[in-house]
Amino acid sequence: MQKTPLFQAWLQMPDGSKLRVGREGITIGRRADSHLIVTDPRTSLKHCHVSPVPGGLEITPLGRNPTRVNSTIIPGRTQLLDGDVVELPGISLQVMVEEIQGSPVSGWRLVRQEGIELSIRPLPFQIGGGKDDHIVVPDTPECCIVFHGVDTGIAIEVRYDVKRNGKRIQAGTITSTLPGDRWTIGEAHFHVTSDEFDPEQTQLIGFFGATEVRFTFLVEGGRLDFRLNPNTAMRSILLPEMRARLIATLLKPPGEYQAGEDIPDEVLIPSIWPGQKIRNRTDLNQLIHRTRKDLVKAGVDPHAVLERVGRVGATRFRLAADATVHFGD
């Protein structure tokens, strides 16, 4: 089987500092909750969103004022490669993409302090204040976070507010982690580490989107069949009714939207709950969270399939280039 290369990507700022682009991507704009805040008044509150794709990054313009790549205004979602320059009012950012070389993996570990490492196994692996947690942290709730094994490495379910690399991660979030990440639970700090990566076993960065998808409505709910790599077998997940509606709407969106595109909340919500005007973004976030948990239980990295850009207010089912989508009978 052909190996899938791993990639890590950054945006380098004029002063030489670099911002790593993780799986969830980063939002750039004037809003205070942006990952990268640009105060120039010509920059939109939500100016653009940058997310990882195979071999590089992808940028989606969101604001009224233009976003340029290599001095050219981009009209919509655009691939970014190593060396490209993203130009916003008041700042230029250079794309840096580096391929990670891999070798066999012997496991993931947590470094509690120098000289002490804790193996993250068996999975699922829990940290919190409960007597049955694998690592017990005094004066914290039971099962604060749960490590799950997925096909791209490790996914983390956050059940109580914790911090990753000093930034608060809200309860109810399902996210990923990489070697070097620092997790803070209560007063305890844990650094994630791993041996070098085997691309045939762990695709941490640079492989996103389904290559083939089939969705079938059932008497109760639906079945999602998909393939993340043309050389691997189809995965199959049974979904309850509302989660099935979410996936079906993302794969067959209303109006002029196409499968794989960002579907705005104001379009997605009434399509999932027709006639229910009381439904809002909170309902949608809960539905996405439950669907991601189903993906994690099936051993699938939810960010490789279901992307939520909360700051933008849009969701998409991630499809690889030339992906095929079918609705079953």
N, C-alpha and C positions, 0 to 999 in steps of 0.2 A: 504494500500500500504506500502511495506517495505521501511523504511527510508534509504536514501543513506548517509553514514557518510561523514563528511567534514574533510579534512586534511590540515595541514600547514606543510611545510618542509623547512629545512635549511641544509646548509653544514657548519660544524663547523671546524674552522681552528686551527692549533696547539696552538695559543695563547689564545684560548677560544672564540674569536669573531665568529659571525655567519653571514652567507650570506643567506638571504631568497631567495628561488627559487619561483619566480612568475609564472604566467601562460605561459609566453613566454619562460620560461627557461633561462638558462645562458650558455654562451660559455666560455671555459677555454683555455688559450693558451698564446703564447708570443706576439701576435698581440696587438697593443695599443688600439684597439677598443673592446677587449674582456671584458666581465663582470668581470672576475677574471684573472688578468695578472700574469703569472708565468715566471720569468726571467731566470730560469735555461736553459742553451743552449740545453739541451737534450729534453726539452719540444717543441712540434711542434707549429708552428704559430697558427694553429687551432687544438688543441689537442683533445678536446672532448666537447660534448654538453649534458647538463643535463636538463631534462624537467619533469614536474609533471605528474603522472598517478595515477589511483585509489590506495590508500593505501601507496603510497611512491613516488619514483622517478624512472626515466629511464635515462640511460647514453648511449650515442652513441660515440664510439671512432672514431676520425677523422684523427689523425696524424700517422706518420710512426712508431714512437716509441710507445711501448705498454702502455696501460692503464690497471691497475690492480684493482680488487675489492677483498678485503680480501685476498690479496697476490696472486691471480690467474689472469693471463692475460685473458682479455675478447676478444672474436673474433668479436663481433658485439653488437647490441643493447641489453642491459641487465637491468633487473629490480633491483632497489636498495631498500632495506628495512631499517627500523630503526636500527641503530647500525652498519650498513655496513661501511667499510672504503675504500674510493677511493684513490688509490695511483698513483701519477704522479711523474715524475722526480723532486725532490726538495720539494715536499709537499705531505702531507696526509690529507684527509678531511673526517670527520665522518658525516654520514647521520643521521639527526635527524628528525623524523616524529611524529607529535602530532595530535591526533584527537580533533576536535573542537566540544564541546557540544552545542546544539542549543535549542532555545526556540522561541516563536512567535516574528515576526518582525513587528515593527510599522512604519518603514520607514528609509530612508537614509537621512543624513543631511550633511551640510557643516558648519564647525566651522570657522567663520571669525576672531573672537577674543574671549577671555575668556568671557563667559556669553552670547554670541550671536551665535545662530545656525540658519541656513537657511535650510528649507526643500527642498529636491531635487524632486520637483513635481510642475506642471504636467510634465510627460515625453513625448517627449524629452525636456530636460532642457538645456538652452543655457547660456553661460557666455561670455561676450565680451564687446566691446565698442558701440554696436548698441543700438538705442533707444528701440528696441523691444526685446532685450535680457532679460532673467529673472533676471540676475544679471549684472549690468552695471559697467564695470571697465574703468575709464577714460583713454584716450590716448592709447587705444588698438583697434585692428580691430574688426569689427562686427563679432560676433559668433566665438570666438576663439576655444571653445570646446563645444561639445554637449554630454550630458548624455543621454544614451538610456537604457531602461529597457529590459533585456534579461532574459532567463530562468535560468541563473546562477547568476543573480544579476544586476550589472551595467556594461555596455560597454561604452567606451568614444571614440568619433570621434574627432580627433585633426585636426583643419582646419588651424591653424597658430601655429608656434613653441611656445611651452610652456615647463614647467619643471614639472616632477614628482619626488618628493624626491630629488630635486637638480639636476636631470639628464635631459638633453634636450630631449624632445620628438618631433620628426620631423613632420611637417605639412603633412597631408595625412595619418597619422597612425590611425588605429583603434585598441584600446587596452582595457584593463580592469582596474578596480580599486578595492582596498580593504580598509576596515576601517583602519585608521592610515596613509593612503597615504596623502602626502602634495603636492598640486598642486599650481604652481606659474604662474599667468597670469599677465604680466606686472609687476607692483610693488605690486600686491595683492597676498596674500597667503590664501589658503583654505585647511583645514584638513577634510578629509572624515571620517564620523562616522556613526554608525548604532547601533540599539539595537542588542541583541544577535540573532543568526541566527536560522531559522527554516529549517532543512534539506529538508523538503517536499516542501519548497517554494524557497529557495536560496541555490544553490550548488556552493559555492564559490571556493572550492579547492577540488580536489580529484575525479572529475567525468569528464572524457574526452573520446571522441571517440564514434562513432555511433555503435549501436549494429546490425542494419539492414539498408541496403541502396539499393535503386532501382533507376536507372537512365534510362530515356527514351528520345531519340532524337525526336524532333518535327519538323514540317515544318520550323519553325523559332525558333532556340534555342533548349532548352531541359527542362525537368522537373526532379527535384531532390526530391525524397521521402526518408526520413530517420527517424530513431528512435534513440533517445539518451538514452533511458531507456526501457528495455523490458516490463515495466508495463505502459508505456505511449503510446499515439496515434502517428501514423506516422505524420511527418511534411512534407509539400509539398511546393516547391519553384520553380517558373518559371524563367528561366535564358535566357538572350539574347545569340546569337550565340557564341561569343567568350568566354563568361563565361561558357557556356555549354561545349565548347571544353576543357577548363581548367579542369573542374570537371571530364569529361569523361576520359581525359588522366590520371588523378591521380588515377581514379578507375580501369582503364584498361591500365596500362603503357606499353611502348614498351620494347622489349628485355626480359631480365631475371628479370626485376623488377616486384614486386607484389604490389597489392593494399595495402595501409597502410604504404608502405616503403617511405623513403626519395628519391625523384626523383631529381637528379641534374639538375641545370639550363641548362647545355649543352645538356641534353636529353629532357627536358620538352619543351624548347623554339622551337626547330625545329619540335616537334610533334604537337604543337599548331598552328604554322605558317609554314607549310611545303613549302620549296622553297623560303622563304623570309629571306635571309641572313642578311638583315638590322635589323631584330628584335633582341632586346637585353634584358638585365636584367631590364632596366627601363620600357620597355613595359610589361614585366612579372609582375613587382611590381604594375604597374597601374591596370593591369587586376585582380590581387589578391585583391587589395584594393576595386575595384568595386564589386567583388564577396562577399567580407566581408560585404560591405554595404548592399547588398541584404539579407545576413544572419541576420544582425542586424535589418533590417526592418521587418523581419519575427519573431523577438523576440528571435533569437538564438545567443548565445555567439559564435562569429566566431572562437575563439581560441579553442573551444571544438571540432571543426570540421576541420578547415583549418589551418594547422601549417606552418609557413614560418620561416626557419632558414636562415635569410639573410646573416649573417656572414659566414655561411657554403656554401650558394648558393644552397639550396635544399628546396623542398616543399613536403608536404604529406597531404592526407586526413586521418584524425585521425580515426582509427577503434579500437573498443574495442576488447578484446580477444574473439575469436570464432565468430566474426561478419560475417554476410552473405552479399554478394554483388551480385546484379542481374542487368542485362541490359534488359530493357523492349523492346518490339517490336516497 
